[in-house]
Amino acid sequence: MSCQLLVVVTFLCLASTLSVALLLNSIMSVWSLAGSACALAIAFTLPALFFLKVRRNRPFGPRKAAVWVMLAGSLVVTVLSLVQSVEHMGDPTCPVFTQFIPVSV
């Protein structure tokens, strides 16, 4: 990679991080977005991609079919969880449940 491209990519990463930090009002929003994307990627997407990369020269069989299904399913669930996180970003982080608070007699 050229030095100019690295500078542009670094600037875009920093600018996007700064804009997200300025637009969000709590760290819970960041954690929910990161958790919905990263947890599924670490648990399902990356292992499936690693398996397919390591076994790319092997013939297609039941294991590869199962890994392709796992990969497709993890990508669908990742997108759905990101959508869910974005939809609930404005919700209060710690809702108060009044029905569980004991009432003094």
N, C-alpha and C positions, 0 to 999 in steps of 0.2 A: 504494500500500500504506500502511496505517496504521502509525504508529510502534510501536504495541503488537505488531503482527504481525511487524515487523522485529526487535523485541527477542526475541520467542519463537523465531523462526527462527534468529537468531544464537545464542541460548542452546542450542538443540537441536544446532546444528552444533558448537559448542564442547564440549558434553557428550558427543556421540558421538565426537568426535576424542579427547577425554581418556580415555573408556572403552576405545577401541581401543588407545590408547597404553599403557594400564595392563595390558591383557589379553595383548598380544603380547610375545613374548620377544626378537624380533630385527627389525632393519630389513629383512631379506630378506623377511619375511612381508608387510610393507607394500609393498615394491617388487613382489612377485609379484602381489598383489591389484591394485595400481594399474596395473601393466603389462598384466595380463590384461583389464582393463576399458578403460583409457584408450587403449592403443595401437590396439586394434581400432576404438574409437569415432572416433579421429582419422583413421585410415586408410580406413575403409569406411563407417561409419554416418553421420557428419556430412556427408561429401561427397554421399552419396546423398540425405540430407534437404535439403541446400542446393539440389541439382539439382531435386528435386521442388518445392521452394518457388519457385525462380526460374521454372520452366516449368509452373506450375500452370494457366495459361490456355491452354496448347498442347494439341492433341488427343493422345490416347493412341496411342503408336506403339511400334516396336521398342526405341527407346532408353529410353522410360519403362518398358517391360516389363523390360528388362535391369536398370535401376536398382532397380525393385521387388524383383527376384530378389536383387540384391546387398544390398539393405537387409535383406531377410528372412534371407539367409544370414549376414550379419554379426551380426545379433541372436542367431541360433542359436549361432554360434561364440563370441560374447561370453559367453553364458550357460554354455556348456560349458567355456570356459576359466576362468570364475569358479568353477564347481563343482570343476574340477580343482585350482585353486589352494587352495581351502578344504580339499579332501580331503588335500592334501599339506602343509598348514600345520605340522603337527607333526614333519615329517621334518627330519633334521639339515641344516643349510645347506651344509656342506662335508663330504660323506662322504669317508672315507678308502678308497682303492682299494689294498689290499695286494698284489694280483697284479701291479701295475705298479712296485712298489718293488724295485729290484735287491737281490739277496741276496749278501752278501759271501762269498767262498769261502775 
